[in-house]
């Protein structure tokens, strides 16, 4: 099994890349989706978030008001750290469960992890793939496609690692300042590389079983 860490700044197009990798045959462990699961209504995760930030972060039907919480934590690094300390251990435990369920020898397991760089998680993966775009492209996508104000978009970007920090940990970089057909071609090339890496690992001598 090859463990791949996939990351990129907000608005870089990481979700599209993960979708294309799944279409090629990857097993996806989506940290964003899991992060929603662990704070769903009735979970201990949501109870901990409400205890830390108050009932104002709930919608009228008792779900987490993610835009409201985001407006609180992305403007305050200390509050963001509090939220991360609640959510990240829960996401990590669930991610491990999903990875174990897909543990075929030839599996390419892609962990889609937005904060891989920020949390120093690169050593956990055999390969780190970074989806890279110019910061101005990120800003345009967040404002034009996601409907954020420019101030909110810049705050979200500033709360993440810098472009340079992400590129520093990358084993593979996918430049996504391109049209979709070109991105699809680039992802297919990366997939072929990941398959080769997986096959090479399978050919390595295995440690003796105790």
Secondary structure, DSSP 8 states (H G I E B T S, - for coil): -EEEEEEE-TTS-HHHHHHHHHHHT-EEEEHHHHHHHTTSTTSHHHHHHHHHH-GGGB-TTSSB-HHHHHHHHTT-HHHHHHHHHHHHHHHHHHHHHHHHHT--TT-EEEEE-TTTTTTT-GGGSSEEEEEE--HHHHHHHHHHTT---HHHHHHHHHTS--HHHHHHH-SEEEE-SS-HHHHHHHHHHHHHHHHHHHHHHHHS------
